[in-house]
Amino acid sequence: MKIQPLGDRVLIKRDIQKKEEKLASGIYIASSEKDSSPKKQGEIVAVGQGIKKEDGSYEALLVQEGDTVLFSWGDTVTVDEQEYEIVRIENILAVINN
């Protein structure tokens, strides 16, 4: 991975689900969850060192690579034409168990 998040941040590959909206005329217009939902979902692809403690050591994060999570917001970055979100651990709302 070309991006390594630092500290209490994780890198998430967004799961954008496409939706279609049908107009009264019968025409379908594609829209994405990205535009309509304040909560986002995706898979963690990289994690930072953890939460830095006062003594300089790091406390491990409760999430790991491969976890599917629901998060409230992050900073969007594009690497090799793929969009990712860099998210602080406090913005992760839940881990989705399959």
Number of C-alpha atoms within 10 A of each C-alpha: 7 6 13 15 18 16 18 19 24 27 27 26 18 20 16 13 10 10 12 11 11 11 9 7 6 8 10 12 10 10 13 12 15 15 8 8 9 10 13 19 24 21 21 22 19 19 24 19 17 20 17 13 9 7 6 8 11 15 13 15 16 8 17 15 13 12 16 22 20 19 22 16 17 18 10 14 13 9 10 6 7 9 12 22 21 22 22 20 19 10 13 20 15 13 16 12 7 5
